[in-house]
Amino acid sequence: MYPFRRILIPTDFSTAAQWAFDSATRIAAANEGEILILHIRMTWEKDPSALRFPADPSLYEYAEKQELERLREQIRARGVNVPTRLIVQTAPDPGPAICKTVAQEKVDLVVIATHARHHVAHLLIGSTTMSVINDPPAPVLAVRYGTKKRDQLKRIVVPVHLKQKSHGALDLALQIAQRRNAELHLVTLCESTDRDAAQKMLDDAVRANSGVSMKTEILRGSDVEREIVRYSDKVEADAIFLNADQQIGRAKIEIVRHAATPVMVVPGSK
């Protein structure tokens, strides 16, 4: 899983996808990784062999090569050396095609725009992104168009709670913190009656990971999404790490929608 050596970015070559590509470039450069650029030629559900936008294959190839060169120029402009490879698939639904590519290519990280062509709808999450983060085949970094670009993951916010069974997000955050000297912020929101138990949970996590810079906070309020986003803004977090155990919950979807920072959705682990 980490370090991220093979990074997949699905793209429709839109502005939002290019914004997410910049994040993929930074991560790949920091991990000496490569970027796999996935473009899906859309077909019809009832006829998977028929393209939704019929054209001679040479036209598709020309457009894809042009866009690939533009993305490579984006890398060169940053002054880094990151290998890239274009993968073209034909499918009626991008979500399963992305997951299939993750398995075939042994991808460590998926970087995806939270919305594709819906730039004017600032808080929309595209259906493709939703289908991938609902049951992620690998860690998925959801990048919202227009969010501040980060050079490194130096401050990572990880929400935790008393009843959680999956710890994939914390495990990944710890691996990054140990390698990159990142600062972890463990936050939880609970009822006043659970405050002592929550504090013990946080204290135990700090003791168990004494080699990692870690801060803890018990948040107050009834809106989990709002308080986590507010806290992340206050500490100027570089990312929020969330667990995804099968279907991602409403509160986590709202965090992805509203956070002013990229959100890493991590497959659950026991």
N, C-alpha and C positions, 0 to 999 in steps of 0.2 A: 504493500500500500504506500509506504513512504520510505525513502524519498520518491518524489514523483518523477519517474524517468520517462514515462510514456503518457503524454497528455493529449486527450481528444477534445477537439472543439467542433461541434456541429455548427454549420453556418449556411445561411441563405444569402450571404454576402451583403446583408443589410448594415446600416450604420450601427445598430445595437450589437450585432454580431462582431463587427470590427472593434467595438469598445471592449467586448469580452475577450477578443483575441489579444488585445494589448495585455490584459491580465495573464493570459496563458503564456505569452512571451516572457513576462517577468518571472513567472514561476519556473518555466522551462530553463531559463538562463541561470537561475539560482540553484537548480538541481542537476545541471548538465543533462537535461532531458531533451526529448524531441517532441514536436507537435504534429499530431495527425489531424488533418483538416478534412472533415467529413461533409460532403455535399450530397444531398439526396434529391434525385430527380423524381418528382412526385407523379404517381400513377393513380388510377381510379380503383377504389375498393372492389367494385364489381368486375373490373377488368385490369388486373395488376400489370398486364403487358402494354397497356395503352397509356401514354404520357398525358398528363392533364394539359400540358402546353406542348402540343405536337410540333416537332421541328426536326430537321435533319441532324443526326448525331454529331456531325462536324460542327454545327453551330453551338451545341452544348459544350463540346470539347474546347472550342475557341473561347467561349465565355468563361469557362472554368479555369483555363490556363491564364487568361487575363487577370482574373480575380486572384488566382494563386500568386502571380507575380506581384500584384499590388500588396498582398499580405507579406510577401517576402521583403518587399521594399520597406514595409513598416518595421520589420525586424532589423534590417540594415540601418535604418534611421536611428535605432536605439544603440547601435554600435556593439551588438552582441552577435554571437555565432550560435544560432539555434537551428538544427536540422528540421525540415518540414517535409511532409509527404501528403499528397492529396489522395483521398479515398472517395470514390464515387459509387453510390448505390442507387438502385431504383426500387421504390417502395410506395405503397399507398398511405402509410402511416409512419412518420419519422421516429416516434418513440421506440417501437420495437426494433427499428433499424439501428438506432443508436445503441440500444442495449446489446444487440447482436454483435455490433462492431467492437464494443467494449470487451466482450468475451473472446472474439476471434483474435483481437490484437493485444490481449492481455494489458488493457489500459489501467493505469494507476489513478488517473484523475480525469474527470470530465469538467470542462469549463463551458458554461452555457449562458446565453443572455436570458434574462427573465422574461423578455418578450422579444418578438422578432420584428414584424412589420408594423406593430401597433405603437409607434413612438409617441403619438399624440395622447395615448391613454397611459399616463405616467405610472399608474399603479396596477396595470394589467400583468398577469402572468400568462404567457402563451400556453396553448394546450400541449405543445410538444414539451416544454419545460416542465409543466405539471405532471405529465405522464412519466417523465424521467425521475423527478424528485420524489414522486409518490412511492416508488420502490426502486431506489437507486442501485444500479449494478456495480457501482464503485463510488467513492466520494465524488460529490457533484458540487462544484463551486458555481453558485448562481450569481451573476453579475448584472446589476440593474444599470441600464443606460444612464449616463450622466453622473454616476457616483464618483467620488474622488478616487483618483488612481493611487494605489499604494505600491511603493517599491519593495516592501518586505512585510511579512506577517510578524510584527513586533508585539502587538497587543491583541490577544485573542479572548473573546468572551465566550464562556461555555455555561449555558444554563443547566442546572441540575435540580433534581427534586427527590423527595424522600422515597417515593414509590417506584422510581425508574428501575428497570431491569437491564436495559441496554446501555452500554458505556462506550460505544464506538467513537462518538465525538470527543469524549475526554481522552480516550486512548490515543487518538490521532493527534490531538492538540498537545499531549504530553511528548509524543515523538518529535513533533516540530519544535517544541520549546527546548527540548534537550539538545537538539542539533543546531538551532538557530538563536538560542538565548532569548527566546520570546517570553513575554510576561503573560501568564494566564490569569484570567479573572473568572473565578467560579461564582456564579450568582444563583440565588434561589428566591422564590416568592412563596410564602406560606402563611397559614393562619397563625394568629398570636399563640394559640395553644400548642402549635408545633414548633415554636421558635427554638426551644432548647434542643430538640432533636435535630433540627436543621443546622444549628450551630455546631453540634457534635459531628454531623456528617461532613461539614466543611472543614472543621479542625482535623478530622481523621484524614481527609484527602490531602491536606497540607503536610501532615506528619508523614504520610506514606510516600510523598514525593518531595522530600526535603531538598533535593538538588535542583528543583525548578522554582523560578521566581513566580510566586502565586499570591494573588489577592482574593479575598472573599467578601461577599456582600449579601446580606439578607434584604431583599427589596420589599417595600411596602406598597400596598395597593391591591386592587381586585382584577386589573387588566394585565395579564401576563405579558402579552405582546407589547403593549405600550411601555411597560416598565423596563423590559429588556432593551427595547430600542432606545429609550431615554437614557438608560445607563450606558449603553454602547456609545451614544453620542457624547455623553459627558466625559468618558475616558478616551475618546477619539480612537475607538477600536479599529483595527485593520480587518477584522473578520469576526463573524459570529459562527460558532460551530454548533450544529443541531443533530440530534439522533433522528434517524428515520427507521422505524420498525414497521414495515409494510406500508399501509396508508398513512401519510403524514397528516397530523392533526391540524385543525383550523388555526390554532394559535401560532403554530410554526409557519403555516402558509402566510399569515398576516405579517410575521417577522420578515419573511422573504420579500413581501410586497413593500414594506414600509422602511426597512433598515437603510440607512445611508451608507452602508458598507456591504461588501460581498458576504454572502452567507454560504457556508460549507455544510452540505447535507450529507451525513455519513451513515452508511448501512449499519444497522444495529449489531451489536455483539453481546454475547452473554458473559 
